[in-house]
Amino acid sequence: MSEGRALGLVSGGLDSTLACRVLQDQGIEVIGVHFNTGFCLTDTRRQVGRRRESVQRLRSEALRAGSDLDVPVEIVDVSGEYLQIVTHPRWGYGKNANPCIDCRIMMLTKARGLMQELGARFIFTGEVLGQRPMTQYRGTMRQIEKASGLDGFLLRPLSAQRLPETEPEKRGWVDRSRLLGLSGRSRKPQFALAAQMGLTDFPQPAGGCCFLTDPSFGRKFFDFMRHLPPGKIVSLEDFVVLKVGRHLRLTDRLKVVLGRDEAENDFLENYTAGRWALRAAEVVGPLALVDPPASGGDLELAARAVARYCDGRDQASVTVRCEGDGETRMLTVAPFSAGETAQWVIK
């Protein structure tokens, strides 16, 4: 095992970057791990591939931070097993669809499993006491530490002086006097520390990079969960489709997802298998997806939604091509009015 090696959870945000630097300044060798849950906003921007997106909005912040700090960062895909946490969190959801306590426990448990493999003595994070309402209160931080099996071996360098002494501090691996005592929701101390350390390239901290904390995504998520057909097995693909497009809940059993631009249409094209795909036949418009089963009446409603958002919305009727279940239907329908669709949009 390497002398003084520590394994950190690296998001690429300011706090985890600062935590790395605080330990590096003590001569501790830092290695990082970043867990891909499948709900990263940046990953989806990259997949949708709008031409106007800036490089900064598309880059992996974890890998960028690792490069800047000379810290190797291992990316670990946990998206498959994360589905169970998202759909059935033991400790519930936060303000939106975010199961933050369960998520944190899973990530730290995974990190603990990597400690011996990577030769690390302890785990550290960039958490700040009292900064986030669900996971960074004193009692919850202690709960997460114990549940992940890291009792005494989880260091939070940015708030360590306000927390009980950990084993790395007791054993002299880390100098507690050189750790910090940050707390609360203000980010001014972190910005000041970043300036002092010469760190200038980092994402703005507010909001993070997780779809599950986004109110709009949360509403789509819970709508999806409420309307699951009996026996439906939830897949990653179901949640991928939730991340893009305009979502209309027309009836309890009928939801339509429509691309809002060419990039989203191209993205949704990858998920037509096993679904009905609807397009205006003669004018430019959205690609729409409808999950089966879909009756003739359902398809007519969905086609009217397509007509509303295509270039023929002001015409008396629009012809819509409906492809699915091994067949093609051509439906000529009247577009919905703006008032009609407004009541169905899940915003």
C-alpha positions in Angstrom: 0.0 0.0 0.0 1.4 3.4 -0.9 2.4 5.7 2.0 -0.2 8.4 2.4 -2.4 7.6 -0.6 -6.1 8.7 -0.3 -9.0 8.0 -2.6 -11.4 10.8 -3.2 -14.8 11.1 -4.8 -14.2 13.6 -7.6 -17.1 15.3 -9.3 -14.9 18.0 -10.8 -16.9 20.7 -8.9 -15.2 23.3 -6.8 -15.5 21.5 -3.4 -14.0 18.2 -4.5 -11.2 20.0 -6.3 -10.4 22.0 -3.2 -10.5 18.9 -1.0 -7.9 17.3 -3.4 -5.6 20.3 -3.1 -5.9 20.5 0.6 -4.6 17.0 0.9 -2.0 17.4 -1.8 -0.6 20.4 0.0 0.2 18.0 2.9 2.2 15.7 0.5 -0.6 13.1 0.4 -0.9 11.2 -2.9 -4.4 11.7 -4.2 -6.3 9.4 -6.6 -9.9 9.9 -7.6 -13.0 8.0 -8.6 -16.1 9.3 -10.3 -19.3 7.3 -10.5 -21.5 7.5 -13.6 -25.1 7.1 -12.5 -26.6 7.8 -15.9 -28.2 11.0 -14.8 -25.5 13.5 -15.6 -26.6 16.7 -17.4 -23.3 17.0 -19.2 -23.4 13.5 -20.6 -26.8 14.1 -22.0 -25.8 17.4 -23.6 -22.9 15.5 -25.2 -25.2 12.8 -26.5 -27.7 15.1 -27.9 -24.9 17.0 -29.6 -26.3 20.5 -30.3 -23.8 22.3 -32.5 -24.1 25.5 -30.4 -23.0 23.9 -27.2 -19.7 25.3 -25.8 -16.8 23.0 -25.1 -17.0 23.8 -21.4 -20.6 22.6 -21.2 -19.7 19.3 -22.8 -16.5 18.3 -21.1 -16.1 15.8 -18.3 -15.5 18.0 -15.2 -14.1 15.1 -13.3 -11.5 14.3 -15.9 -10.7 18.0 -16.4 -10.2 18.4 -12.6 -8.0 15.3 -12.5 -5.9 16.7 -15.4 -5.5 20.1 -13.7 -4.5 18.6 -10.4 -2.4 15.8 -11.8 -4.8 13.3 -10.1 -5.7 10.1 -11.9 -9.5 9.7 -11.9 -11.2 6.4 -12.6 -14.7 6.5 -14.1 -16.9 3.7 -12.8 -20.3 3.1 -14.4 -23.0 2.2 -11.9 -26.0 3.2 -14.0 -27.5 -0.3 -14.1 -27.6 -0.9 -10.4 -28.5 2.8 -9.8 -32.0 2.1 -11.2 -33.1 0.4 -8.0 -31.9 3.3 -5.9 -33.7 5.8 -8.1 -37.0 4.0 -8.2 -37.0 2.6 -4.6 -34.8 4.7 -2.4 -34.7 3.4 1.2 -34.2 6.9 2.6 -36.6 8.7 0.2 -36.2 11.6 -2.1 -35.0 15.2 -1.6 -36.9 18.2 -2.9 -37.2 16.6 -6.4 -36.4 13.1 -7.6 -33.0 13.0 -5.9 -32.4 10.0 -3.6 -29.3 11.7 -2.2 -28.8 9.7 1.0 -29.1 6.4 -0.8 -26.9 7.7 -3.6 -24.2 8.8 -1.2 -24.2 5.5 0.7 -23.9 3.6 -2.6 -21.0 5.7 -3.9 -19.0 5.5 -0.7 -19.6 1.8 -0.3 -18.3 1.3 -3.9 -15.3 3.5 -3.0 -14.6 1.4 0.1 -14.5 -1.6 -2.2 -11.8 0.1 -4.3 -9.6 1.1 -1.4 -7.5 -2.1 -1.3 -7.4 -2.5 -5.1 -6.1 1.1 -5.5 -3.8 1.0 -2.4 -5.6 3.8 -0.5 -5.6 4.2 3.2 -8.8 6.2 3.5 -11.6 7.9 1.5 -12.3 11.7 1.3 -15.0 13.9 -0.2 -15.5 17.6 -0.8 -18.6 17.8 1.5 -19.1 20.9 3.6 -21.1 20.7 6.8 -24.5 22.2 6.5 -24.2 23.1 2.8 -26.7 20.7 1.3 -30.0 20.1 3.1 -30.4 16.4 2.6 -26.9 14.8 3.0 -24.7 17.4 4.7 -26.2 17.8 8.1 -24.1 16.4 11.0 -26.4 13.5 11.8 -26.9 12.5 8.2 -23.2 12.7 7.5 -22.6 10.3 10.4 -25.4 8.0 9.2 -23.9 7.8 5.7 -20.4 7.1 7.0 -21.6 4.2 9.1 -24.0 2.8 6.5 -21.2 2.7 3.9 -18.8 0.8 6.2 -16.3 3.6 6.4 -16.6 4.3 10.2 -13.6 6.5 11.0 -12.1 6.3 7.6 -14.1 8.9 5.8 -12.4 12.4 5.8 -14.1 15.6 4.8 -11.1 18.0 4.6 -13.1 21.1 4.1 -15.1 20.7 7.3 -12.8 18.4 9.3 -12.2 20.8 12.2 -15.9 20.9 12.9 -16.3 17.1 12.8 -15.1 14.3 15.0 -11.4 13.3 14.5 -11.0 10.5 12.0 -8.6 7.6 11.9 -6.3 9.3 9.3 -6.0 12.2 11.7 -5.5 10.1 14.8 -2.9 8.0 13.2 -0.9 10.9 11.9 -1.5 10.3 8.2 -3.2 13.7 7.9 -2.4 16.9 9.9 -5.7 18.0 11.3 -4.4 21.5 12.0 -4.0 22.0 8.2 -7.5 20.9 7.4 -10.4 23.4 7.3 -13.5 24.2 9.3 -16.0 25.4 6.7 -19.7 25.2 7.3 -23.0 26.6 5.9 -24.4 27.4 2.5 -22.2 30.4 1.6 -19.7 29.6 -1.1 -17.6 32.7 -0.5 -14.9 30.9 1.6 -14.5 28.3 -1.2 -14.1 31.0 -3.8 -11.5 32.8 -1.7 -9.6 29.6 -1.2 -9.7 28.8 -4.9 -8.3 32.2 -5.6 -5.6 31.7 -3.0 -4.7 28.3 -4.6 -4.7 29.8 -8.2 -7.7 27.7 -9.2 -9.8 29.5 -11.9 -11.3 26.8 -14.1 -14.2 25.2 -12.4 -18.0 24.9 -13.0 -20.3 27.2 -11.1 -21.3 25.2 -8.0 -25.0 25.9 -7.8 -27.3 23.0 -9.0 -24.6 20.4 -9.7 -24.7 18.1 -12.7 -27.5 15.7 -11.7 -30.8 15.5 -13.6 -32.5 14.2 -10.4 -32.2 17.6 -8.7 -33.9 19.4 -11.6 -37.5 20.3 -10.8 -38.7 19.8 -14.4 -37.1 16.4 -14.7 -38.5 15.5 -11.3 -42.0 16.2 -12.5 -41.5 14.0 -15.5 -39.9 11.3 -13.4 -42.8 11.1 -10.9 -45.4 11.3 -13.7 -43.6 8.3 -15.3 -43.6 6.4 -12.0 -47.3 7.1 -11.3 -48.4 5.8 -14.7 -46.3 2.6 -14.9 -48.3 -0.2 -16.5 -48.8 -3.3 -14.4 -45.8 -5.6 -14.8 -43.7 -2.9 -16.5 -39.9 -3.5 -15.9 -38.2 -0.2 -15.8 -35.1 0.2 -17.9 -32.3 2.8 -18.3 -33.8 3.6 -21.7 -37.0 4.8 -20.0 -35.1 7.4 -18.1 -32.9 8.4 -21.1 -36.1 9.4 -22.9 -37.3 11.4 -19.9 -34.2 13.7 -20.2 -35.0 15.3 -23.6 -37.9 16.6 -25.5 -41.4 18.1 -24.7 -43.5 15.7 -22.7 -47.3 15.7 -22.9 -49.5 13.6 -20.6 -52.7 13.3 -22.7 -54.4 10.5 -20.7 -53.6 8.2 -17.9 -52.2 5.7 -20.4 -50.9 8.0 -23.1 -47.9 10.2 -23.0 -46.2 11.7 -26.0 -42.5 12.8 -26.1 -41.7 15.3 -28.9 -38.3 16.5 -30.1 -37.9 20.3 -29.7 -35.3 20.7 -32.4 -33.3 18.8 -34.9 -30.7 17.6 -32.4 -33.4 16.1 -30.1 -35.2 14.5 -33.1 -31.9 12.8 -34.0 -31.4 11.7 -30.4 -34.9 10.3 -30.0 -34.4 8.4 -33.3 -32.2 6.0 -31.4 -35.1 5.0 -29.2 -37.9 4.3 -31.7 -37.5 0.5 -31.4 -40.5 -1.0 -29.5 -42.3 2.4 -29.6 -44.6 4.1 -32.0 -42.8 6.9 -33.9 -44.8 9.7 -35.4 -43.7 12.4 -37.9 -45.5 15.0 -40.0 -45.5 13.5 -43.5 -45.2 16.7 -45.6 -43.9 19.5 -43.4 -41.0 19.9 -41.0 -41.8 19.0 -37.4 -40.9 16.9 -34.4 -40.3 13.2 -34.0 -42.7 11.9 -31.4 -42.5 8.7 -29.4 -45.4 6.8 -27.9 -45.0 3.8 -25.7 -47.2 0.7 -26.5 -49.8 -0.3 -26.3 -51.5 2.4 -28.3 -55.0 2.2 -29.7 -56.2 3.9 -32.8 -57.6 6.7 -30.6 -54.3 7.1 -28.8 -52.4 7.5 -32.1 -54.9 10.1 -33.3 -54.4 12.2 -30.2 -50.6 11.8 -30.5 -50.8 12.8 -34.2 -52.7 15.9 -33.3 -49.9 16.8 -30.8 -47.4 16.3 -33.6 -49.5 18.5 -35.9 -49.6 21.3 -33.2 -45.8 21.5 -33.0 -45.0 21.2 -36.8 -44.8 23.8 -39.5 -48.4 23.0 -40.4 -49.9 24.0 -37.1 -52.0 26.8 -38.7 -53.4 24.5 -41.4 -56.8 22.9 -41.1 -55.3 19.4 -41.2 -51.9 17.8 -41.2 -51.0 14.3 -42.4 -48.9 12.3 -39.8 -47.0 9.1 -40.5 -47.3 6.6 -37.6 -44.8 3.7 -37.6 -44.8 1.0 -35.0 -45.8 -2.6 -34.2 -44.6 -3.6 -37.6 -47.0 -1.3 -39.5 -47.3 2.2 -40.9 -50.5 4.3 -40.7 -51.1 7.7 -42.3 -53.5 9.9 -40.2 -54.8 13.2 -41.4 -55.7 15.2 -38.3 -56.6 18.7 -37.1 -53.8 20.2 -35.0 -54.5 20.8 -31.3 -54.7 24.5 -30.3 -52.1 26.1 -28.1 -54.5 26.1 -25.2 -55.2 22.4 -25.5 -51.6 21.3 -25.4 -50.7 23.7 -22.6 -52.8 21.7 -20.1 -50.9 18.5 -20.9 -47.3 19.7 -21.0 -45.2 18.4 -18.1 -43.0 21.4 -17.4 
